[in-house]
Amino acid sequence: MIASIAIVVGFKHSISNKVIGFTANLQITPFDNNQSLEQPPLNINRDFIKTLPLIHNVKHIQFVAQKGGVLKTNDQIQGIVLKGVSSNYDWDFIKKNLYKGKLPTLTKKKDYEVLVSKMMADKLNLKVDDKIRVWFINNSGSGARGRKFTISGIYNTGLEDFDSNLIIGDLDVVAKLNNWQPGQAGKVEILLKDPKLTKQTADEIYHDIPYDLNIVTANELYPQIFNWLDLLDMNVIVILVLLMLVASITMISTLLILIIERTSMVGLLKALGATNKAISHIFLIRSTYIVFKGMLWGNILGLLFYFAQLKFRLFHLDPQSYYVDYVPVELHISQFLLLNIGVLAISILIMLIPTWYINRVSPAKALRYE
């Protein structure tokens, strides 16, 4: 039970943190019916943006934009999405997943630096400090415009939805390609202090932003990923119920065997005036000791697995299928305590079932066959 809870909680948080690392918890975007990657500009000097950091759950805001293009090498081409970021971009997530090289330097020059994914680098045979050229379509549709970039670093997150096509560079590149004015961006990304309050914070911000803007959560942007993660909760419930059923049958059988083996003792105690309740307490105390002993070893083995996997990452996964290359684990003290309290309470209740057999023991018959 400890292992199943630790794995599912760790897996959910690992994947959701990766998605949020790319998209942030919340995004403010202009209302637009266009389903392509082309975005209308958003004025980042509007008054409401200055008040966003004052909201209690807002940790950081940053300005980004994206534009689709085609990366061309000598012998291959690859469709890409350039995510342009501003100087206030939070690089913490990218730093943790930086595979080689360094973060791009965001300076206004002709040869801009970008980050590419390991998946893309392996596919196109790219290395750090390589020069690449990306072609973008004008908003007017009049033709393609090429931009030259230098690869400053390679990141690797394991999220194929992003690693397969996303490169990260300077917001100034996207702004110039779209002929935007200074102080314009594609959207505002908002990082939160407490992700559990994402919906409440989104509703609070939505009432304060202008009518021509919309706010969306990471769950709404990538429902297929978060719905899949939510299904894991049901898996945990099923696993815990099955394990509890198996444990219950074992405990009932064990206690029933103890009572049957001591049938003569039960008869003797009844003949001496002991009540059914008093005799039941004797067997409950004995069986509770057995349960405590089992729980002690279960906790030792469960925590041993948890800390070993957390430290050494002994068990690995296929990142193309699971988005991570190892089994992530995460266990909070509250979950650990609630699990132990719940198992102990259910165990004691279940052990009451076989004690009913004591009521059916006749002192005369029990002593006759002693």
Summary of the structure (lengths in Angstrom):
residues: 370
radius of gyration: 30.6
end to end distance: 42.1
largest distance: 104.7
contacts: 1096
relative contact order: 0.17
helix: 52%
strand: 22%
